[in-house]
Amino acid sequence: MRTDSKKVAFYTLGCKVNQYDSAAVAALFRKRGFEVVPFDEDADVYIVNTCTITATGDAKSRQVLRRARRKSDTAVVVAMGCYAQTDAGRVARTTGADLVFGTGDHHQIVDAVIDLLKVGRGNCERIRVRPVCEYDSFQDLFAEDALDRTRALVKIQDGCDQYCTYCKVPYARGRVRSRPLESVVEQVKLLVDTGYKEIVLIGTHLGLYGRDLSDKKSLASAAAAVAEIDGVYRVRFGSIECTEVTPELLDVMSSHGNICRHLHIPLQSGDDSVLRRMGRPYDTRTYLEAISAVRGRVEGCAISTDVMMGFPGETESEFKQSMRFVEECGFTRLHVFAYSRRPGTPAADAECQVARDVKARRVAEMAALGRDLSLRYHQTMIGRSFEVLVEDVTPDTDMAFGYTDTYVKVGVSSGRGAPARNTVVSVRVESADAECVYGVDEGDIGPV
C-alpha cells in the first residue's frame, strides 16, 4: 500500500532513553514513506511511548492513549514502552490501543501498523509484548533524522540488573545489553555530518556499558572513541552510578577536552539506613569518595543528582540527615521527587509507608535546598566567560539560550541580535538566579 500520504504522530513520556526510542521508530516510519507530524495534528497513526517509573507515569500514559483514541475512530493507536511492557493487558483493555508493543521489537512496529491499515481491526494480534527475559541483544536502531540539530541523544545501552527495591525498570527493560562500539561510532559520524555538535551518550544503566560484550568494552572506551571523532564538539553523559565512576573513566574525561565536565550521579538518599532499605549498592561514604575523586581528577566538574523523599519507613531524622549530606556534597543541581509505590516491587509491600503530606513537605524542603545550591554555584560564574552552545532563540528579542559544558543554562543577549541556533559563542556572565545565568555575547568563537 502507498504510505507517502500517511501521517504518524508521537507522544513520548519519561526519560531520555524513551525519547531516543521514539526518535528511532520515527526514523523507521520516515523510511517507509510516512510523514511525522506533531501529536496535536490529525494523523493516521498515533504512537504513545509510555512510562512506568511512577504511578503518575502510568496514569499519564493511559490518559494520552485515550486522548489519541478520541481524536480519531479510524486512526491506528499504538502503545509502546515501559508501561506497555509491564501491564500490556490493562493497556489493551482500557485505552483503546490497537497495538501494544513493549520495550523490545520496535523494528516490527511499522510492519504491524501497515498490516493493520490493510486488513483493519480485529484481524491483527493486538498485544506484541514478549517477556523481558527474551530481550537478549541490543536493539540497534538509528535515530539520525528525528532529533534537533544541536544536541543528539545516542543510546548505547539498555537494561538494568540492579533491582533496587522501589524500581520497576529491570522488569520493564530486562537484562543489560550494550550496543557494539562500531555501531556507536557509525551513528555519531552520521550525526556530525548532519550538523550535530553535542553527543549525549545514554542508557538505562549507562555505567554498565560493555559488560555483556565479548570484547569487554567500557563506558570509558566508548566515550574516548566518540570524543576522537572529527567534528564532535562535545560529549556528554547521561546518568551514571557512583560505583561506576572508575579511574579509567576519569582519565578519559581529564584527557579529552571535549568531554563535558558534568556528571549526573544519582544519590536517592543521604542516609545509610534508607540506602540499605532501597537496595542501593553503596553507602554515603562510598558516594562521597566517588564525587571527591571526580573533583580531584576533573577540574571544575559539576555534579548533579536525584534525591527521593518519603521512601517507606523514612523517619524525620533520616530525612534531616539526607538534607545535611546533600548540602555537604555541594551539588550544582538537584532533581527531587517523592517515592511512588510501584506494584510488584518489594518496597510497595513495606510497612510504614510515609504519608502523602509528609512526602510533599520533604520534597519542598529538599527542592528549596537544591535551588539554594544551584544559586550558589551559578553566582561563582559571575564575571567569568564560558563557551555556550546555543540551542534556542527567543522570537522577536535579542535573547538566546544554551548550555555550558557543566550543564548550566545560559541566557545570552547581544546588541547585534540573538546568536544563531547551533552556534558556539563566548559569554561573559553578569547575573545569576537558581535556574539560569545571564550574560553578554562576546562573539562567535569560530569553527568548532
C-alpha positions as CSV (number, residue, x, y, z in Angstrom):
1,M,0.0,0.0,0.0
2,R,1.1,3.6,-0.5
3,T,2.2,5.2,2.7
4,D,3.6,8.5,1.4
5,S,0.3,10.2,2.2
6,K,0.0,8.7,5.6
7,K,0.9,10.7,8.8
8,V,2.2,9.4,12.1
9,A,2.4,11.3,15.4
10,F,4.4,10.6,18.5
11,Y,4.0,11.4,22.2
12,T,6.8,10.4,24.5
13,L,6.7,10.2,28.3
14,G,9.6,9.6,30.6
15,C,13.3,9.5,30.2
16,K,15.9,10.2,27.5
17,V,16.0,6.5,26.6
18,N,12.3,6.7,25.7
19,Q,13.0,9.9,23.7
20,Y,15.6,8.0,21.7
21,D,13.4,5.0,21.2
22,S,10.6,7.3,19.8
23,A,13.1,9.0,17.5
24,A,14.4,5.7,16.2
25,V,10.9,4.4,15.5
26,A,10.0,7.7,13.8
27,A,13.0,7.3,11.6
28,L,11.7,3.8,10.6
29,F,8.4,5.3,9.7
30,R,10.0,8.0,7.6
31,K,12.0,5.4,5.6
32,R,8.7,3.7,4.8
33,G,7.2,6.9,3.4
34,F,5.2,8.2,6.4
35,E,5.2,11.9,7.3
36,V,5.9,12.5,11.0
37,V,3.7,15.3,12.4
38,P,3.1,16.9,15.8
39,F,0.8,14.9,18.1
40,D,-1.9,17.6,18.2
41,E,-2.3,17.4,14.4
42,D,-4.6,15.0,12.6
43,A,-2.7,11.7,11.8
44,D,-3.3,8.2,10.5
45,V,-1.2,6.7,13.3
46,Y,-0.7,7.8,16.9
47,I,2.2,6.3,18.8
48,V,2.5,6.8,22.6
49,N,5.8,5.8,24.2
50,T,4.7,5.0,27.8
51,C,6.5,5.4,31.1
52,T,6.1,3.4,34.4
53,I,8.7,5.0,36.7
54,T,5.9,6.3,38.9
55,A,2.1,5.9,39.3
56,T,1.8,9.3,37.6
57,G,3.6,7.9,34.6
58,D,1.2,5.0,34.4
59,A,-1.8,7.3,34.6
60,K,-0.5,9.9,32.2
61,S,0.3,7.1,29.7
62,R,-3.3,5.8,29.8
63,Q,-4.6,9.4,29.6
64,V,-2.6,10.2,26.4
65,L,-3.6,6.9,24.7
66,R,-7.3,7.6,25.4
67,R,-6.8,11.1,24.0
68,A,-5.4,9.7,20.8
69,R,-8.3,7.2,20.6
70,R,-10.8,10.1,20.9
71,K,-9.1,12.1,18.2
72,S,-9.9,9.6,15.6
73,D,-12.0,6.4,15.3
74,T,-10.2,5.3,12.3
75,A,-6.5,6.1,13.2
76,V,-4.2,3.3,14.4
77,V,-3.2,3.9,18.1
78,V,0.0,2.2,19.2
79,A,1.3,1.9,22.8
80,M,4.9,1.1,23.3
81,G,7.5,1.4,26.1
82,C,7.8,0.6,29.7
83,Y,4.2,0.8,31.0
84,A,3.1,-1.2,27.9
85,Q,5.7,-3.8,28.7
86,T,4.8,-4.2,32.4
87,D,1.0,-4.0,32.1
88,A,0.1,-4.8,28.5
89,G,-3.3,-6.4,29.3
90,R,-4.5,-3.3,31.1
91,V,-3.2,-1.0,28.4
92,A,-5.0,-3.1,25.7
93,R,-8.2,-3.3,27.8
94,T,-8.6,0.2,29.0
95,T,-7.1,2.7,26.5
96,G,-8.4,1.7,23.1
97,A,-4.9,1.0,21.7
98,D,-4.9,-1.1,18.6
99,L,-1.4,-2.4,19.0
100,V,0.7,-2.8,22.2
101,F,4.5,-3.2,22.0
102,G,6.8,-3.2,24.9
103,T,10.4,-2.1,25.2
104,G,11.7,-4.5,22.5
105,D,10.9,-5.4,18.9
106,H,10.5,-1.8,17.9
107,H,11.7,-2.7,14.4
108,Q,8.4,-4.6,13.9
109,I,6.1,-1.7,14.6
110,V,6.0,-0.2,11.1
111,D,5.1,-3.6,9.5
112,A,2.4,-4.2,12.2
113,V,0.9,-0.8,11.5
114,I,0.9,-1.2,7.8
115,D,-0.7,-4.7,8.1
116,L,-3.4,-3.2,10.3
117,L,-4.1,-0.4,7.9
118,K,-4.6,-3.0,5.2
119,V,-6.8,-5.6,7.0
120,G,-8.5,-3.5,9.7
121,R,-9.1,-4.0,13.3
122,G,-10.0,-7.5,14.5
123,N,-7.7,-9.2,12.1
124,C,-4.4,-8.5,13.8
125,E,-2.8,-9.6,17.0
126,R,-3.1,-6.6,19.4
127,I,-0.5,-7.4,22.1
128,R,3.0,-7.8,20.7
129,V,4.9,-7.9,24.1
130,R,7.5,-10.5,24.9
131,P,8.8,-11.2,28.4
132,V,11.9,-9.1,29.1
133,C,14.0,-12.2,29.7
134,E,13.7,-12.8,25.9
135,Y,15.3,-9.5,25.0
136,D,18.8,-10.8,24.7
137,S,20.5,-8.3,22.4
138,F,20.6,-4.6,21.9
139,Q,18.0,-3.1,19.5
140,D,20.5,-1.4,17.1
141,L,18.3,1.3,15.7
142,F,19.5,4.7,14.4
143,A,17.7,8.0,15.2
144,E,19.7,10.1,12.9
145,D,16.9,12.2,11.4
146,A,14.4,12.7,14.2
147,L,16.1,14.9,16.8
148,D,17.1,18.6,16.9
149,R,20.3,19.7,15.3
150,T,22.2,20.8,18.3
151,R,22.3,18.0,20.9
152,A,21.9,14.4,19.8
153,L,21.0,11.5,22.1
154,V,22.8,8.3,21.3
155,K,21.5,5.2,23.1
156,I,24.4,2.8,23.7
157,Q,23.0,0.6,26.4
158,D,19.7,-0.9,27.6
159,G,18.5,-2.9,30.6
160,C,19.3,-3.0,34.3
161,D,20.3,-5.8,36.7
162,Q,20.3,-3.8,39.9
163,Y,16.8,-4.4,41.2
164,C,16.5,-1.6,43.7
165,T,13.6,-2.3,46.0
166,Y,11.4,0.6,44.7
167,C,12.1,0.4,40.9
168,K,10.3,-1.3,38.0
169,V,12.9,-0.5,35.4
170,P,14.5,-4.0,35.4
171,Y,11.0,-5.5,34.9
172,A,10.4,-3.1,32.1
173,R,13.8,-3.1,30.3
174,G,15.3,-6.5,31.1
175,R,18.9,-7.5,31.4
176,V,21.9,-5.4,30.5
177,R,22.5,-5.2,26.7
178,S,25.2,-3.0,25.1
179,R,25.4,-1.5,21.6
180,P,28.5,-2.6,19.6
181,L,31.1,0.2,19.6
182,E,31.4,0.1,15.9
183,S,27.6,0.9,15.6
184,V,28.0,3.8,18.1
185,V,30.8,5.3,16.1
186,E,28.9,4.9,12.9
187,Q,25.9,6.7,14.2
188,V,27.9,9.5,15.7
189,K,29.8,10.1,12.5
190,L,26.4,10.4,10.7
191,L,25.1,12.8,13.3
192,V,28.1,15.0,13.0
193,D,27.8,15.0,9.2
194,T,24.3,16.3,9.5
195,G,25.2,19.2,11.8
196,Y,25.1,18.0,15.4
197,K,27.7,19.5,17.7
198,E,27.0,17.7,21.0
199,I,26.6,13.9,21.6
200,V,24.9,12.7,24.7
201,L,25.6,9.0,25.5
202,I,22.6,7.5,27.3
203,G,21.4,4.2,28.6
204,T,19.1,2.6,31.2
205,H,22.2,1.8,33.3
206,L,24.8,3.6,31.3
207,G,27.8,2.8,33.6
208,L,27.4,-0.9,32.8
209,Y,28.0,-0.3,29.1
210,G,30.2,-3.1,27.6
211,R,29.8,-5.6,30.4
212,D,28.0,-8.1,28.1
213,L,30.1,-7.5,25.0
214,S,32.7,-10.2,24.1
215,D,35.5,-7.6,23.7
216,K,34.7,-6.1,27.2
217,K,34.4,-2.5,26.1
218,S,33.5,0.0,28.8
219,L,31.9,3.4,29.1
220,A,35.3,5.0,29.2
221,S,36.4,3.3,26.0
222,A,33.1,4.3,24.3
223,A,33.5,7.9,25.4
224,A,37.1,8.1,24.2
225,A,36.1,6.7,20.8
226,V,33.3,9.2,20.4
227,A,35.4,12.1,21.6
228,E,38.1,11.4,19.0
229,I,35.7,11.5,16.0
230,D,36.3,14.6,13.9
231,G,33.7,17.2,14.3
232,V,32.5,16.2,17.8
233,Y,32.4,19.5,19.8
234,R,31.1,17.9,23.0
235,V,30.4,14.5,24.5
236,R,28.0,14.4,27.5
237,F,27.0,11.5,29.7
238,G,23.6,10.6,30.9
239,S,23.1,9.3,34.4
240,I,25.9,7.1,36.0
241,E,26.1,5.4,39.3
242,C,28.8,6.4,41.9
243,T,30.1,2.8,41.9
244,E,30.8,3.1,38.2
245,V,32.9,6.2,38.3
246,T,36.2,4.4,37.6
247,P,39.7,5.7,37.4
248,E,39.7,4.8,33.7
249,L,36.6,7.0,33.1
250,L,38.1,9.9,35.0
251,D,41.4,9.5,33.0
252,V,39.4,9.7,29.7
253,M,37.4,12.8,31.0
254,S,40.5,14.6,32.0
255,S,42.5,13.8,28.8
256,H,39.7,14.8,26.3
257,G,38.9,18.4,26.3
258,N,35.6,17.9,24.5
259,I,34.1,15.6,27.2
260,C,31.8,17.7,29.3
261,R,32.8,18.5,32.8
262,H,29.5,17.3,34.2
263,L,28.3,14.0,35.8
264,H,24.8,13.2,36.9
265,I,25.3,10.7,39.8
266,P,22.0,9.6,41.4
267,L,22.1,9.6,45.2
268,Q,18.4,8.8,46.1
269,S,19.0,9.3,49.9
270,G,21.8,10.8,52.0
271,D,21.0,8.4,54.9
272,D,22.7,4.9,55.1
273,S,19.7,3.1,56.6
274,V,17.4,4.3,53.8
275,L,20.0,3.4,51.2
276,R,20.1,-0.2,52.6
277,R,16.3,-0.5,52.5
278,M,16.4,0.8,48.9
279,G,18.8,-1.9,47.9
280,R,21.3,0.7,46.6
281,P,24.8,-0.8,46.2
282,Y,26.7,1.9,48.1
283,D,26.6,4.0,51.3
284,T,27.2,7.7,51.8
285,R,30.9,7.2,52.4
286,T,31.3,5.4,49.1
287,Y,29.3,8.1,47.4
288,L,31.4,10.9,48.9
289,E,34.6,9.2,47.9
290,A,33.4,8.9,44.3
291,I,32.5,12.6,43.9
292,S,35.7,13.6,45.7
293,A,37.6,11.5,43.1
294,V,35.7,13.3,40.3
295,R,36.5,16.7,41.6
296,G,40.2,15.8,42.3
297,R,40.7,14.4,38.8
298,V,38.5,16.6,36.5
299,E,39.0,20.2,37.4
300,G,35.7,22.2,37.6
301,C,33.5,19.2,37.1
302,A,29.8,19.9,38.1
303,I,27.8,17.1,39.8
304,S,24.1,16.9,39.8
305,T,21.9,14.2,41.3
306,D,18.5,12.7,42.0
307,V,17.0,12.5,45.5
308,M,13.9,10.6,46.6
309,M,11.8,11.7,49.5
310,G,9.4,9.6,51.6
311,F,10.8,6.1,51.0
312,P,8.9,3.6,53.2
313,G,10.0,4.0,56.8
314,E,11.9,7.2,56.2
315,T,12.0,9.0,59.6
316,E,12.3,12.7,60.2
317,S,15.9,12.2,61.4
318,E,16.8,10.2,58.3
319,F,15.3,13.0,56.2
320,K,17.3,15.6,58.0
321,Q,20.4,13.5,57.5
322,S,19.7,13.5,53.8
323,M,19.4,17.3,53.9
324,R,22.8,17.6,55.6
325,F,24.5,15.2,53.3
326,V,23.2,16.9,50.2
327,E,24.5,20.2,51.4
328,E,27.9,18.6,52.2
329,C,28.1,17.2,48.7
330,G,27.6,20.7,47.2
331,F,25.6,19.6,44.1
332,T,25.1,22.0,41.3
333,R,21.6,20.8,40.5
334,L,19.0,18.6,42.3
335,H,16.1,16.6,40.8
336,V,13.9,15.9,43.8
337,F,10.9,13.6,43.7
338,A,8.6,11.7,46.0
339,Y,8.6,7.9,46.4
340,S,5.9,6.3,44.3
341,R,4.5,2.9,45.3
342,R,5.1,0.5,42.4
343,P,3.2,-2.8,42.4
344,G,5.4,-5.8,42.1
345,T,8.4,-4.2,43.9
346,P,9.5,-5.1,47.4
347,A,9.1,-1.5,48.7
348,A,5.4,-1.5,47.7
349,D,4.6,-4.0,50.3
350,A,6.7,-2.5,53.1
351,E,5.1,-1.3,56.2
352,C,5.4,2.3,57.4
353,Q,4.5,4.0,54.1
354,V,5.1,7.7,54.5
355,A,2.0,9.9,54.4
356,R,1.5,11.9,51.3
357,D,1.5,15.3,53.1
358,V,4.8,14.4,54.8
359,K,6.4,13.4,51.4
360,A,5.2,16.7,49.9
361,R,6.7,18.7,52.7
362,R,10.0,16.9,52.4
363,V,10.1,17.3,48.7
364,A,9.5,21.1,49.1
365,E,12.3,21.4,51.7
366,M,14.8,19.4,49.7
367,A,13.9,21.3,46.5
368,A,14.4,24.6,48.3
369,L,17.9,23.4,49.3
370,G,18.5,22.4,45.7
371,R,17.6,25.8,44.4
372,D,19.9,27.4,47.0
373,L,22.8,25.1,46.0
374,S,22.2,26.0,42.3
375,L,22.2,29.7,43.1
376,R,25.4,29.5,45.0
377,Y,27.1,27.6,42.1
378,H,25.7,30.0,39.5
379,Q,26.9,33.0,41.4
380,T,30.5,31.7,41.2
381,M,30.3,32.1,37.5
382,I,29.6,35.9,37.5
383,G,32.4,37.8,35.9
384,R,33.8,34.8,34.0
385,S,33.5,33.8,30.4
386,F,32.2,30.4,29.1
387,E,31.6,28.7,25.8
388,V,27.9,28.2,25.2
389,L,26.2,26.1,22.6
390,V,23.1,28.0,21.6
391,E,20.0,25.8,21.5
392,D,17.0,28.2,21.5
393,V,16.4,31.7,20.2
394,T,13.5,33.7,21.6
395,P,11.5,35.2,18.8
396,D,11.3,39.0,18.5
397,T,14.1,39.5,21.1
398,D,17.8,39.5,21.2
399,M,17.8,36.7,23.7
400,A,19.1,33.2,23.1
401,F,19.6,30.2,25.5
402,G,22.1,27.4,25.6
403,Y,24.3,25.4,27.9
404,T,27.9,25.3,29.2
405,D,29.8,22.1,29.3
406,T,29.0,22.0,33.0
407,Y,25.3,21.9,32.1
408,V,24.4,25.4,33.3
409,K,21.6,27.1,31.3
410,V,22.8,30.5,30.0
411,G,20.7,33.4,28.7
412,V,22.7,35.3,26.1
413,S,22.0,38.8,24.9
414,S,23.7,40.8,22.2
415,G,23.4,44.2,20.7
416,R,23.9,42.6,17.3
417,G,20.8,40.5,17.8
418,A,20.4,37.0,19.2
419,P,23.2,34.5,18.4
420,A,22.1,31.9,15.9
421,R,21.0,28.5,16.9
422,N,23.6,25.7,16.9
423,T,26.5,28.2,17.1
424,V,29.1,28.3,19.9
425,V,29.6,31.7,21.5
426,S,31.7,33.1,24.3
427,V,29.5,34.5,27.0
428,R,30.6,36.7,29.9
429,V,28.2,36.0,32.8
430,E,26.8,39.2,34.5
431,S,24.0,37.8,36.7
432,A,22.5,34.6,38.0
433,D,19.4,33.1,39.6
434,A,18.7,29.5,40.7
435,E,17.6,28.4,37.2
436,C,20.0,30.2,34.9
437,V,22.9,32.6,34.4
438,Y,22.7,35.6,32.1
439,G,25.5,37.2,30.2
440,V,26.6,39.1,27.1
441,D,27.7,37.5,23.9
442,E,31.4,38.2,23.4
443,G,31.3,36.8,19.8
444,D,31.3,33.6,17.9
445,I,34.4,31.5,18.8
446,G,34.8,30.4,15.2
447,P,34.5,26.9,13.7
448,V,34.2,24.1,16.1
